[in-house]
Amino acid sequence: MYQIWIAIIGALIMAGGLGGIFYLLIKQNATLGMKTIQFLAIVFILPLMLVLGVMNVLGRETIGTILGVVVGYVLSGFGKE
């Protein structure tokens, strides 16, 4: 039963992140830059990993690997600013 709630919460996090980006792009005329793409990657991949991990679709090793890739991608642009 808790799996359904976690899936719903994950979907709400994804929808909220996408809605926030659309708000910035439309209302405030923001640009779709590197930080925005990194934010979208976090907002979509992490809740998806949580849901798939709880439902035993992904194993521990796979979740660790994907988490490492996401953290590396997000932190790769820190030194360039």
SULGIKA-V983675 format. One line per field, one symbol per residue. ss: DSSP state (a for helix, b for strand, c for the rest). psi: psi as a letter, one per 40 degrees, with the letter a starting at -180 (. if undefined). A space follows every 50 residues. Layout:
ss = ???
psi = ???
This chain:
ss = caaaaaaaaaaaaaaaaaaaaaaaaaaccccccaaaaaaaaaaaaaaaaa aaaacccccaaaaaaaaaaaaaaaaccaaac
psi = dddddddddddddddddddddddddddefiigaddddddddddddddddd ddddefdiidddddddddddddddededee.
